Amino acid sequence: MKNVLTLIAILVSTLVANAQTIYSKAFGNSSDKPIIFLHGGPGYNSVAFEATTAKRLSENGFYVITYDRRGEGRSADGNAAYTFDETQKDLNALLDQYQLKSVTLVGHSFGGIIATMFAEKHPNKVESVILVGAPLSMQETFATITESCKAIYQSKNDSTNLGYITMLENMDKSSLKYSSYCFTHAMQNGFYYPKQTSAEAMGIYQQFRTDSLLVKYSSQMSYDAPTGFWKNEQYTSLNLTDKLSQVVKNGTPVYGLYGTDDGLFSEAHVGEIKGIIGENNLNYLSNCSHNVFIDQQTTFVDAIKGWVK
């Protein structure tokens, strides 16, 4: 009997240890228009938006909810499946938790992929989708990075990095290693930051040196997430053209905010997105790169105020 009780105790403690609550935080009045922010990655978290922009957006008449996906950031979970089905279930659970029937989804980067998929599957739960530096085609993004980096290295006669680009060009372009190397070169060449930073953005970026939350989490990445999403969903080869077109066809408004200095997207790539969601539904912002909500925060907030009524 004692052995049975001991076994039960171990099983209960294991279940408790494995129980996982998705980290989330709400800003503003719950009676205001609800917005859920979906962070980038896979493997990142919502801290950059949460610490810099969520409160300001809520002060402009929105009920803003941020969260970290299962197995990412502050939602650590050793049993995370890293599938799109899991992200859908967790997002549905988040709506239930905050008693929301429908919301606007603001999807940054990889979060835009999750937002698009959710809106296609649950059009009745999504008022609108706002894509923020989110890709339509992952392979097109990788091609843009390699071509742009190659031009930079050629202009500098950088034979070492040109050698690395040649290696990239001959790799399996669907592989996780290929995507990782592409993003490394993008970071190395400053593709995530504007060429000319505004005074407003400079002030916000200063917070990354002093804010304890940003210092702890802003550069933290989970490597299980990209590996998992690659193994289970082949996310490095995703093309959302059909899904995004279906979201628009369903009658869900889709808007876009992209930076002209974002080295992850060519003008043609942004043009493809504009062609699907509508000429007047996409703002292509100068002095702005990947982190639109920081690089052009006032414009970011004003755009959402204009779109989400």
N, C-alpha and C positions, 0 to 999 in steps of 0.2 A: 504493500500500500504506500509505504514511504517513497519507494522508487517511482511509483505512478505519479504521486504528488510532485515529486521533484521534476519529472518529465513535463508535467503540465506547466509548472512554473517557468521552465526553460522556454517552452513554446510560447507562453504568454509574453515573456520578456522579449523574445525574438520578434513577435508580431508588433509589440509596442515600439521596438527599435526601428522596425521597417516602416511603421506608419509615417505617412508623409503629408504635410500640409504645404500647399503651394504658397510661397511668400507673396503677399500683396499689400498694397497700401493705398488708401483713398485720400483725395484732397478735395476740399470744397463741400458744398451743400448737396446732399443726396437728392434734393428736389430739382436740381439743375440738370441740364442736358448731359447724359453720361458719355464718357469717352474712355476707352481702354487703350493703353499704349503697349504695343508689342515690340520688344527690343530686338536688336540684331544678333548676329552670331552665324551659325549655332555655336554655343559655348560662352556667350556673354551674359549680360544682365541689364536691368533697367536703371541702374544707379545714375548714369550720366544724365538721363532725362529726369529722373526723380529728384535729384539734387539741384538741378539748374532751371528746370522749366515747368514741372508739374504744378507747383504752387501758383506760379504766375498765370498759367492757363486757367486754373480753377478760379482765380480772382476775376476772370473775364466771363464768368457765367457758366462754367462747366464743372461737372462732377467727374474728376479725373482719377482713374485707377491705373496703377502700375503693378506689374507682377514679373516674377522671374519664372521662366518655363521649368518644368520638372527636370531635375538633373542638371540645372544650370544656375549659376549665381547663388542666391540665398535659398534656393529650393533644392538643396542637395538630396539626392535619392539614388542609392546604389542599385535600385531595381528599376530605374527609368528605362523605358523601352526605346525611346528616341524614334518614334514613328509619328507620322502626320495624324494618324488616328488618335494617338495619345494626346497630341496637342489640341485636337478638336474636343475631346472629352474634358480635358482640363479647362479649356476656355468656356465650355458649357457649364461646368461646375462653378466657375468664377461668376458667371451671370446669375446662377442660382444663389450663390453666396451673398451677392450684393442686391438680390431681388430685382434684377433688371430684365425686362422683356426684350428690349432691343437697344443696341448701342452703335456709336460710331467707333470704328477700329482705326487707330493710327499706327500703321506698320512701318517701322524703320528697318531698312536693309532686309535681312532675312525675315524679320517680323512682318514685312510686307507680303512675303510668300505665304506665311501662316494666315494672315488676314484675308488674302485673296481666296485661299482654299476654304476658309471658314465661311466667307460670304457666299461662295458658290454653293456650298452644301446647305447653308442655313440662311437663305435670303430674308426670311421673316424675322430673323434676329439681328439683322444688320441694317442700320439706318443709312450709313454711308461708309466708304473706305477711303482713307487718306494715305497714299503711298509716299513715303519719305525716303528718298535715296534707295528705293527698292528695285531689284533687277526684274526684268521681264525674261531674259535668257541668261543663265549662268555662264554658258559657253561664250556668249557674246561679251560678257564682262571680262572673262579671262583673256579673250583675244585682244580686247582694248588695252588691258594692262600690259600684256607682252609687247604689243606693237608700240605703245607709248614709251615703255621702258627701253625698248631697243633703239628708238629714235634718240632718247636722252643719252644713252651710252655711246651711240655713234657720234653724237655731237661732241662728246668729251674724249673720244678715242679710248674709251674704257674697255680694253680687250678682255679683261678678266670677267666683267659682268656680261659682255657680249657673248662670251663663252657659255655662261650660265643660261643666257637666253636661247642659244642654239640647243642646249640640252633640253630646255623646256619645250622648244618647238618639236622635238623628237620624242617627247614623252607621251604616254597614254593620257589624253586630255580629259578622260572621265575619271582619272584616279584622284584620290585624296591628296597624294603627294604633289601632283601637278597644281591643284588649287591652292595648297598651302604655300608652295613656292611663289605662285603668282601674287598672293596677298602679301608675302614677305617683300617682294620687289615693289609692290604698291606702297607699302609703308616706308620702305627705304627711300622712295622718291617723293614722299610728302603728298601722296594722292588723297589723303584723308583730310587735308587742311587747305584753307583758301590761300591764294597767292598774296592777297592783301587782306589782313584781318582788321575788321572794324573795331572802333574803341569799345563798343558794346560787347563784342565777342571776346576781345582781349580781357576785359574785366571778368567775364564768365570763365574763361579758361584759367584765370588766376586761381579760381576756386579749387581747381584740381590739385593745387599745391598745398592748400590749407584746410579744406573741408575733410574731416576725418573719414566720412563715408566714401568720398571720392578717392582719397588717398588709399583706402583699403581695397576698394572694389573696381575702380575705373579701368585698371589694366589687368584685372583678373580674368583668366579664361579657363573654361573647362574643356579638356581635350577628349573626354568621353563623348560629348555631344556631337562634334563634327564627325568623329569616327562612327558613332551610332547612326546618325542620319545618312551618312554615306553608305554604310552597309545595308541599311534597311530601306532607304528611299532613293538612293543614287542622286542625292540632291545636287551634286556638282554638274549634272546634265539636265537639270530642270529647264523647261521652257513653258512659261505660263500664258502664252498667247491665247490658247483656247479657253483656259479657265477664266482669265480676265475678261475676255470677250463675252463669256457666258454670264459673268456677274453683271456686266453692263446690259446685256440682253434681258436679264431678269428684272431690270428696272432699278437696280441699286446704284446710286450715284458714286462715281469713283473720281477722286481728285489726286493730284500729284504735286509734290514739292521736291525739286531737284536743284543742285548747284552746278553752275557752269565750270567750277574748278574741281568737281568730283572726278578724280581720275579713273573711277570704276566704270564710267559710262561715256560713250561717245555721243555726239549730237544725234547721230542716226538712231542709236539705242533709245534715247529720250524721245526722239521723233516717233519711233514705233509705238511707244507707250501713249504718247499724245494722240496718235491716230486711232487708238482703241478707246480711250476714255473721253476724248473730245478736246478740240483746240483750246477752248476757254476754260478747261478744267485742270490745266497744268501750268504751274508757275516755274519758270527756269531762271534761277536767281544768280545775279552776279556777286562776286566776292563771297562765294559760298561753296563749300565742298560737301562732304558726306554727312556731317552733323548739322543738318539744316536748322534744327531747333536751338543750336548754339550760335552758328555762324551768322544767322539772320533771325534772331529770336523774335524781334518785334514783328517782322514780316510773317514769320511762322504763325504767331498768335493771331495776327490780323486776318490771315488767310483762313484759318479755322473759324474765326468769328464770322467771316463772310460766307463760308460754305455750310456750316452747321447751324441751322436755325431752329 
